Amino acid sequence: MLSMQEALERAIEAERQGAAFYRMVAKMTDDLEAQAFLMEMAGEEEQHADTLLAMARGERAKTIDWSRILTLHAGDAQEPDQERGEETMDLREAVEIALESEKHAAYTYACMGSETEGEVQELFTHLALTEQHHAEMLEGLLQRMEASSSPEASP
């Protein structure tokens, strides 16, 4: 069983990894609009990590069964293949992985919010909504990429 402190530490690490992933993907594209978007996403993930870190420093560890929540739908989230280098992952694939990660984070934070109360609940609920918004923005980016690569988009 994870304590609240351990759950926060895992969430902090997940947010930091998300930020690093967005920065890596931004370097993979020459599309300036996509680069700016991905760097903005990296910044937001870092802000989430900082907010969670502040809470972890001031939050007393409560014993809640976070392990069940943190592993729910884990099979749905795609993980980057560590064997491959970043050169072998195209931008579309990277955005699809990010989309699944954001959906998973939104679900996880929503579960955490439903199991807590007060300020902690408000934070997790806000994070769930923010991650869902990130997923919607990534879906928009995928649609834009699809539109620009379709035969109708070419003159």
C-alpha positions, -999 to +999 in steps of 0.1 A: +000+000+000+014+034-010+013+064+013+001+098+000+038+108+001+048+079-021+019+086-045+030+122-048+066+112-054+055+089-083+033+116-098+062+140-096+084+116-114+058+109-140+054+146-147+091+151-150+094+122-174+065+137-194+083+170-196+116+153-208+096+133-234+080+165-248+114+182-250+128+152-268+099+151-293+102+189-299+138+183-311+126+157-335+106+180-357+114+209-380+077+221-377+081+253-357+045+253-346+047+218-333+080+226-315+064+255-297+034+235-287+055+206-275+078+229-255+047+245-239+035+211-229+069+204-214+067+236-194+032+227-181+044+192-170+073+208-151+047+232-134+027+201-124+058+185-109+066+217-090+031+219-076+031+183-066+066+187-050+054+216-030+024+195-018+047+166-010+069+188+012+039+201+032+017+170+032+017+145+059+019+110+046-015+094+048-019+057+042-042+052+012-042+023-012-028+043-041-011+012-056-045+000-070-052+034-085-017+039-100-018+006-118-053+009-132-053+010-170-015+009-170-018-015-199-035+011-219-007+036-217+020+030-244+056+032-233+083+043-256+105+014-268+137+019-249+156-003-274+150+022-302+168+055-304+149+088-309+159+087-346+136+057-352+105+073-337+086+096-361+067+127-348+033+110-353+043+080-332+057+103-305+025+124-304+004+092-302+024+080-273+021+114-256-017+113-262-021+079-245+001+091-216-020+122-211-052+101-211-037+078-185-026+107-164-060+123-165-076+090-154-051+084-126-055+120-113-093+117-115-091+085-094-068+102-069-092+131-066-121+108-060-102+092-031-092+124-013-108+156+000-101+192+005-070+209-010-056+176-022-088+166-040-089+201-056-053+197-069-059+162-083-092+172-099-075+202-115-046+181-127-071+155-142-088+183-161-055+198-173-042+164-185-075+158-203-071+192-220-036+182-230-050+151-246-075+172-265-047+195-277-026+164-288-056+151-307-058+184-325-021+182-334-026+147-348-056+160-369-035+189-382-007+165-390-031+142-408-046+171-428-012+183-439-001+149-450-033+139-469-032+140-507-059+167-507-035+190-488-009+188-516-014+211-546 
